[in-house]
């Protein structure tokens, strides 16, 4: 286990700042920037993927083998060699390129704590877009540049909306959805990046609750043509049974933003 102030970078070297996701209990799936990404014959680990190359799969680094993949060419994300988006998965439109499938579900029981953390940027907010999902019902869905809807277990959406603050297009943010307090099912949604530092995404900071069981098996959303991602995803991390504290979130911000690749 690495001590505080050190972490493994995506190149396998130690970089300063924060603890790694695996140092927090309950790590259930970990899709890491520039790590375990494979095209037709090349890999990000080998550093030889071509600009615009279709991405076939993204290997889970948690040890649970929830590897993500896609076999339909029109739905595959692309590799980018430009510095801003290097190491991530680029879905270049909001029509056909929709998702990767997980080899096995991230399943959360009713009344169980969890945390989902995603680093991504949106190219635009022309349509509703799902970050991670099992379909149209179990999903983190941005509907505008100020409103995110969370649907767990198909019982209706929990919304977090700002009156004036917005997400900027072409800016990377780390999104964190957390549930804690068991049967109370208290939900929080934080945004970190751009002009925001660990911002709770709701003007009045009022309580949001949903204790339902649910599962996620997509990066993006498999409801074809309904919630496709238009942008770049660089990191996706799930913890089961663990609601990250404010200090743990900040450790993860330091780790994610401190990776060298």
N, C-alpha and C positions, 0 to 999 in steps of 0.2 A: 504494500500500500504506500502510495506517495504521501509525503507529509504536506502540510499546508504550505502554499507558496510554490509548489511545483506540480507539473502535470505532464502527461505524455502528449506530444503533438501528434498530428496525423501522419507525420513522416516517421514516427517512432522515436523521436528524440525528446528530451525533456525541455519544456519551455516554462517560463516563470508564470506564476499566478494561478490560484485556484486549485481545487481538487478535481479529479476526473469523475465522470458519471458513475463509473463502477465503484467508486468509494462511497456512494450513497446507497443504502440498502433498498432492495426491491427493484433493481434495474431489470426490466423485462424485455426491452428491445432498444437497440442503439444503432442508428444509421448515421455514419460519421463522414464528414466532408472528405472528399478525395481519398476514400478508403473503401476497398472492396467493390468498386464500381467497374462493371465490365461491359464492353461493347461486343461486336461480333467476334473479334479476335484479339482485342487489346484490352488493357486494364489501366485504371488510374494508378494502381500501385506501381506498375511498370513505367508510368509516365509517358506512354506512347499512344494515347488516344487522340484521334484526329478531330479537328474543329468540326462541330455539327454532327459527329458520329452518333447513331442511335445507341441508347443505353438499354441493355437487356436486363441487367440485374444490379442489385445493391445488397451487399452482404451485411447481415446483422452482426454487430460486434459484441453483443451481450453474452454470447455463449448459448443462447436459447434457439438458435438456428431459425429465426423468423425471417429468413432472407426474402427480399422483395424482388419481384421480377415482372416482366411483361413480354408476351409473345406476339402481340398484334402491332405491326409496324406503325400504324397511324396513331397509336396511343403511347408510344415510347417517348420519354424525354430525350434530350440531346446533350451532348458534351460540348462545353465551351472552353476555348483556350484563352479568351481575353482575361485580363487580370482581375477585373471586378467579379466575374462569375465563375472563375476557375475553381474546380473542385466540387461544383454543385450539379444539380439536375435541372435542365432548362426545358420547360414546356413552352413552345413558341406561339401558341394560340389558345383561344378559349372555346374551341369547338370540339376537336377530335382527340387531342393529346391529353388524356385524362388521369391516368393513375398507374401505380405499380401494385401488384397483389402480394400480400404477405403469405409466406409458406404456412404459417399457423397464426391463429388469432391472438391478439392481445385482449384477454377477457377479464373484465372487471366485475366483481360480484356486487350485488346490492349492498349499500351501506359501507362500501370499501373505499378507503382513501386511494388517490392516485395523482400522478402528475404527468402531463404531456408537455414537451418543450420542442418547438419547431423554429429553426432559423430560416427565414425566406424573405424574398422581395417580390412584390407584385409589379407586373409591367403596367397594369392599369386596373381600374375597378368598374369596367363596363358591364360585367356580369357577376353573379354570385359565384364564389369559388370555395371549394372544400380543401382544407389543408390535409387533414387525415380523417378517415371515415371507414364505415363498413357498408356504405350506401347512402341514400338520401335521408335516412332516419338517425343514424349514429354518426355525428359529424361535427367538426369545427368548421363553420362556414362564415366567411366574410361576405356580407351582402352589399355593403358600400364601404367607402374609405373611413367611416366612423362607426360602423355597426358590425359586431360579430355575434353570430347565433350559435349556441351549443345545444345539440339535440342528443340526448342520452336515452336509450331504451324506447324511443318512439312515442314518448308521452307529451310531446310539445317542446317548443324551443325556449331556452333561457337566453335572453339577449343582454349584451353589454354594449351600451351606446353612449358616445360623447356628444355633447351639444355643439361644440365648436372644434375641438381637437380632431385631427385627422391623420391617417397614415399617408405618407408620400409615396408615390410610385417611384420605382427604381431606387429604393432605399431598403437596406437589410434591417429587419427587426427580429428579435427573439421573442416569440409568443409563448406564454406559459399558462396553461389551464391546470388548475389544482382543485381537488375536492378533499375536504377534511371533515372531521367530527362525526364520522360514522353515519348513523341513521338520519342525522340532521342534513348531511350532504351539502355542506356549504361550499359553493363554487366561487373561485376568484379567477380573474383573467388579467395577466400583466403583460405589458409591452415594454421592451427595452431596445433602444437604438434610435438613430436619428436625433430628434429633439427630446426624447423621452428616456428617463432613467427609472427602470422598474416601476412603470406607471400602472396603477390600477385602472383598468379601462372602463370607467363609468363615472360620470360627474359626481353623483351623490354617494358613491361607495356603499350603496345599500346592499342588503343581503340577497344573494341568489342561491337557490337550493334545488338540488335534484339528486336523490339517493338511489336511482334506478341502476340495475345491472345493465351492462352493454358490452359490446366488443368492437374492436377496430381491426380491419384487415386490409386496408388500403393506405398507401401514401398518395394523396390526391383523393378522388372519389370515383367509384365505379358506376355511379348513376350517369350513364353515357349522355353527353350533351347537356347535362343539367348543372353540374358543379365543377367544371374542369378548371384546373389551375392554369393561370397565364402568368408565368414568372419563373423564378429559380428557387429551389429548395436546397439548402446545404447541410442541415443537421435535423434529425428527428430522433427524439429520445422519450421513452416511456418508463415510468416507475410505477409498479403495482404495489399497493399497500403503503405507499409513502406519499405524504403531502409535503413537498419541499417548503422549508421555512424561508423567511426573507434572506437570512444569511446564506442558506444553501443555494437559493436562486442566484444571489450575487456571486457565489463561488462558481456556478455554472456559466454565468455571463463572462466571468474572467477566463474560464477554461475555453469556452467556445470561441470567443473573440481572440484568444491568445494562441490558437492553433497555427502552426506554420506549415505551409504546403505550397 
